[in-house]
Amino acid sequence: MFVLGIESSCDECSASVVEDGRKIHSNIVMTQIPLHRQYQGVVPEVASRIHTQWISGIVRQSLNEAGLAPADLDGIAATCQPGLIGSLAVGLSFAKAMAFSLHKPFKGINHMLAHLYAPQLEAEIEYPFIGLLVSGGHTIICRADAFDTITVLGTTIDDAIGEAFDKVAKHYNFGYPGGNVIDQLAEKGDDQAFVFPPPSLHKGDHRYDVSYSGLKTAVIHHLDNYRTGSAPATPENIAASFRKSAVDILLSRLYRAIDDTGITRVVAGGGVAANSYLRRQLASRPGLDVHFPSLGLCGDNGAMVAGLAYHYFSRGETDSFSLAPQSRVPVYKRSLAQ
């Protein structure tokens, strides 16, 4: 089964053809980073306009690279939630129109479930597992029992981890996007130059939750209060110390979920899954079976959309052409500690 997946939830415009949920025949990803760099953040109106200019050519290129004609497709899918509403509308509308004109089945895909599926494009992973979804807009620790069945255990009570990276990078003028720039700087710095206090979230409903507002404030406004010695406040030292604190907060909650559930298989997804320190720490943790997507599949891409959609199509599940984009999805929490 050949599925075309379209991703346009933020500032990446992507189309991919995936066979049987696993074999990637094409995965075209075009990023708008150079267009948003001057603003040090994504401008939603600009993003949606660029998607309208790019989407047709990217889909055509994806089909050409896969060696397929539109009629050869068995299904068409697009991200429908969550994301920037204007950007979502472009990819979703194109996918629906294409499916309608070709008389092909159509499916709208949850962006976060797609990120969690990304590692499955490269390796078959058994359920259940603990999922770690980390990006500029989301920080979620969950239990996954099937490709479309997750229980959210913990999330952020304020900023997402990727958002915190972007804001610290913007304040210190490190560059954009913040996550990648800070990761590169941190590799050359001393992560003990500054030691920032972790948030005091550890009881009841917040056992698996994270918070980055306090850490962000400490790094931006009270840096000298957390200096540990004579190490200078270089970009490299600030980045390394901040990166360590941000990831350690996340890992402490993840390890609690692993201990409480007894599930030692971990699957990570999202842009922050490319973070070098996060990947090293999890890979070196004894007793864990850890799966990361390759770096090219950490960011937003159409392959994860097409791969996930295959499983819906396989059981005959489709969506109507009246499906509308949604900027947010409801998050229901259940604390396993209670």
C-alpha positions, -999 to 999 in steps of 0.1 A, spaced: 0 0 0 14 34 -11 4 63 11 12 100 5 17 119 37 16 157 39 30 177 68 25 214 72 17 220 109 43 247 114 72 259 92 82 227 75 64 218 43 69 181 36 54 153 14 64 117 15 55 84 -1 57 54 23 49 18 14 32 -4 39 39 19 68 77 13 67 95 17 34 102 53 26 102 60 -12 105 97 -9 105 123 19 108 159 7 112 184 35 115 222 29 121 244 59 112 281 63 139 287 89 158 313 67 125 332 63 118 334 100 153 338 113 151 376 113 121 373 137 138 346 158 105 327 158 79 315 134 54 341 121 22 322 115 9 344 87 42 342 68 43 304 74 9 298 59 15 319 29 48 301 21 30 267 24 5 278 -3 34 286 -26 54 254 -19 28 226 -14 20 217 -50 56 215 -61 67 195 -30 39 169 -35 49 166 -72 85 162 -63 77 135 -38 57 115 -63 84 119 -89 111 107 -66 90 77 -56 84 69 -93 46 70 -89 18 87 -106 -10 102 -84 -33 74 -95 -9 48 -81 -15 60 -45 -37 39 -22 -44 66 3 -36 103 11 -31 117 46 -22 150 61 -16 164 96 -48 179 109 -38 187 145 -22 202 165 -3 231 150 -6 266 135 -41 267 122 -33 285 89 -4 262 82 -25 231 89 -53 243 67 -30 245 37 -17 209 38 -50 195 49 -70 213 22 -45 201 -5 -47 165 7 -85 165 8 -88 180 -26 -63 156 -41 -80 126 -25 -114 138 -37 -102 143 -73 -85 109 -74 -113 90 -55 -87 79 -29 -92 73 8 -82 103 30 -71 104 67 -62 133 90 -33 126 113 -25 137 148 9 154 147 21 141 180 11 105 173 30 108 140 62 119 159 58 89 182 56 67 151 87 81 134 111 56 150 89 28 137 98 38 102 133 24 108 127 -4 133 98 -26 145 90 -16 181 68 -37 203 41 -22 225 37 -11 252 64 16 256 70 49 273 68 77 248 88 109 251 74 136 228 96 167 229 94 197 206 90 235 204 53 232 212 50 200 233 66 181 261 48 149 268 56 117 287 31 90 279 24 53 278 17 39 243 -3 7 240 -9 9 203 -2 33 174 -33 52 182 -37 46 220 -17 66 244 -21 76 281 -6 110 289 13 107 322 30 140 323 34 172 304 46 208 309 27 232 332 41 262 313 67 263 285 76 233 263 112 223 264 119 234 228 102 268 235 126 273 265 156 266 243 143 292 217 137 319 243 171 315 260 188 316 226 168 347 216 177 365 249 214 359 245 213 363 207 228 328 201 209 324 169 178 306 155 165 280 159 175 279 195 175 241 201 201 234 175 223 264 182 223 257 220 231 221 214 261 230 192 274 256 217 269 232 246 291 206 231 320 230 236 311 243 271 313 234 308 279 221 319 289 227 356 297 264 351 262 272 364 239 249 384 202 258 382 177 245 407 151 221 393 114 228 397 97 214 429 71 193 411 71 158 425 39 150 443 3 140 433 -8 150 398 25 166 391 47 136 396 55 133 359 51 169 349 78 194 340 82 231 342 106 254 323 94 289 332 116 291 364 146 277 347 142 301 318 139 330 342 170 319 362 191 316 330 180 349 316 176 372 347 196 356 375 226 339 358 253 351 383 233 337 412 239 302 400 276 304 391 295 276 407 330 290 405 352 311 383 341 297 349 333 327 326 298 333 313 306 324 278 279 314 253 293 278 254 292 276 292 257 291 295 244 268 268 260 237 283 247 244 318 212 253 306 210 223 283 220 199 311 194 214 335 166 214 309 172 178 299 179 165 334 144 179 345 129 159 317 148 127 324 140 127 361 102 126 353 108 100 325 126 77 349 98 80 375 73 69 348 96 40 339 100 29 375 63 32 383 50 14 352 78 -12 350 80 -5 312 117 -2 302 111 4 265 114 41 256 105 58 223 114 94 217 101 117 190 100 154 181 126 180 172 142 180 207 148 142 202 178 153 182 194 168 213 229 153 217 229 153 255 194 137 257 204 110 233 236 102 251 220 101 286 192 78 276 215 55 255 238 51 285 210 43 310 214 7 321 184 -16 315 165 5 290 156 -3 254 157 31 238 146 41 203 153 74 187 144 84 151 173 92 129 181 129 129 163 134 96 131 121 111 132 141 144 118 172 128 84 176 111 82 154 80 57 137 58 71 102 62 59 99 98 24 110 86 23 85 58 37 57 79 11 62 106 -18 67 81 -11 32 67 -22 16 99 -55 35 98 -61 27 62 -53 -10 69 -82 -13 92 -105 6 69 -106 39 89 -108 71 69 -120 107 75 -146 127 57 -137 157 36 -154 179 61 -125 174 86 -113 207 99 -78 216 113 -74 220 150 -47 241 166 -48 221 198 -59 187 210 -73 179 245 -49 164 269 -62 139 295 -39 130 323 -39 100 346 -13 98 374 -2 62 379 11 72 413 -24 76 427 
